[in-house]
Amino acid sequence: MVSKQKSAVVEFEISNLIRNRRSIRAFADRSVELEKLKSLFEATRWAPSSINEQPWIYLYATKEQPALWNTFFEVLNDGNKAWVREAPVLIFSIARKNFSRFNTPNAYALYDLGAANSLLALQAVDLGLQVRQMAGYDHQQARVKLNIPDEYELGVFMAVGYPGDVNQLPEELKKRELAPRERYLQQEFTINGTF
Ligand SMILES: Cc1cc2nc3c(=O)[nH]c(=O)nc-3n(C[C@H](O)[C@H](O)[C@H](O)COP(=O)(O)O)c2cc1C
């Protein structure tokens, strides 16, 4: 198998919001202001979506709501629990499976949810925050414990907060946090023509 080429350098000019976004694991012991939380969700309002369906729903819990925060926390995988402990805000993103206008399946519901989540993450950077998304959770438990109706597809959990000290992380995670962030070169995924 030919290995694809990667680099840890930004090769062409990009916006600072994109450049500075990263999925952190170490969060500061500082709560997120309600206004800022509202800005994150506001950013998702302006995301593009198939026929402007806006299929996303965000459930969230803050550290100031310990029982609720714990309900979110408890369904995460152990690997995520190891670092999420300090995150002041947990968000669970889900998407309506059917178009509300026609009640027919929306094949792009999760696609649209991902787009909205990306805007949320970029807005976070603009506010000095960072987001780490998580697919590592017990999907069945999440549906039950968070009361998610069948009409909704499960997306990702997100840990949100201000960046903290990486030294607070377990050694293995600290190493991963400090490792260079490599990305495929454009030549590996762009095609100026047919496939
Ligand atoms: C759909 C999705 C699921 C993810 N699940 C997890 C997860 O369960 N645990 C975790 O630590 N990171 C998770 N991540 C974060 C990725 O590992 C991270 O985005 C990737 O390593 C690139 O790093 P960066 O976001 O800092 O550029 C997930 C990201 C996405 C988009």
The ligand as an SDF file (V2000), in Angstrom:
LIG
                    3D

 31 33  0  0  0  0  0  0  0  0999 V2000
  -16.8400   12.6530   14.5430 C   0  0  0  0  0  0  0  0  0  0  0  0
  -15.6920   12.8480   15.4870 C   0  0  0  0  0  0  0  0  0  0  0  0
  -15.5530   11.9790   16.5580 C   0  0  0  0  0  0  0  0  0  0  0  0
  -14.5010   12.1560   17.4680 C   0  0  0  0  0  0  0  0  0  0  0  0
  -14.4360   11.3550   18.5810 N   0  0  0  0  0  0  0  0  0  0  0  0
  -13.4780   11.5830   19.5060 C   0  0  0  0  0  0  0  0  0  0  0  0
  -13.4870   10.8670   20.7280 C   0  0  0  0  0  0  0  0  0  0  0  0
  -14.3730   10.0430   21.0140 O   0  0  0  0  0  0  0  0  0  0  0  0
  -12.5000   11.1150   21.6150 N   0  0  0  0  0  0  0  0  0  0  0  0
  -11.5170   12.0370   21.3700 C   0  0  0  0  0  0  0  0  0  0  0  0
  -10.6550   12.2210   22.2350 O   0  0  0  0  0  0  0  0  0  0  0  0
  -11.4980   12.7580   20.2240 N   0  0  0  0  0  0  0  0  0  0  0  0
  -12.4600   12.5740   19.2900 C   0  0  0  0  0  0  0  0  0  0  0  0
  -12.4930   13.3260   18.1520 N   0  0  0  0  0  0  0  0  0  0  0  0
  -11.4550   14.3600   17.9200 C   0  0  0  0  0  0  0  0  0  0  0  0
  -10.4880   13.9450   16.8170 C   0  0  0  0  0  0  0  0  0  0  0  0
   -9.6110   12.9600   17.3330 O   0  0  0  0  0  0  0  0  0  0  0  0
   -9.7230   15.1860   16.3020 C   0  0  0  0  0  0  0  0  0  0  0  0
  -10.6240   16.0570   15.6790 O   0  0  0  0  0  0  0  0  0  0  0  0
   -8.6180   14.8040   15.3230 C   0  0  0  0  0  0  0  0  0  0  0  0
   -7.6190   14.0580   15.9770 O   0  0  0  0  0  0  0  0  0  0  0  0
   -7.9610   16.0190   14.6850 C   0  0  0  0  0  0  0  0  0  0  0  0
   -7.4740   16.8880   15.6680 O   0  0  0  0  0  0  0  0  0  0  0  0
   -7.8790   18.4200   15.6890 P   0  0  0  0  0  0  0  0  0  0  0  0
   -9.3930   18.4910   15.7890 O   0  0  0  0  0  0  0  0  0  0  0  0
   -7.2030   19.0250   16.8970 O   0  0  0  0  0  0  0  0  0  0  0  0
   -7.4180   19.0480   14.4120 O   0  0  0  0  0  0  0  0  0  0  0  0
  -13.5360   13.1860   17.2620 C   0  0  0  0  0  0  0  0  0  0  0  0
  -13.7130   14.0660   16.1740 C   0  0  0  0  0  0  0  0  0  0  0  0
  -14.7720   13.9190   15.2970 C   0  0  0  0  0  0  0  0  0  0  0  0
  -14.9490   14.9090   14.1790 C   0  0  0  0  0  0  0  0  0  0  0  0
  1  2  1  0
  2  3  1  0
  2 30  2  0
  3  4  2  0
  4  5  1  0
  4 28  1  0
  5  6  2  0
  6  7  1  0
  6 13  1  0
  7  8  2  0
  7  9  1  0
  9 10  1  0
 10 11  2  0
 10 12  1  0
 12 13  2  0
 13 14  1  0
 14 15  1  0
 14 28  1  0
 15 16  1  0
 16 17  1  0
 16 18  1  0
 18 19  1  0
 18 20  1  0
 20 21  1  0
 20 22  1  0
 22 23  1  0
 23 24  1  0
 24 25  2  0
 24 26  1  0
 24 27  1  0
 28 29  2  0
 29 30  1  0
 30 31  1  0
M  END
$$$$
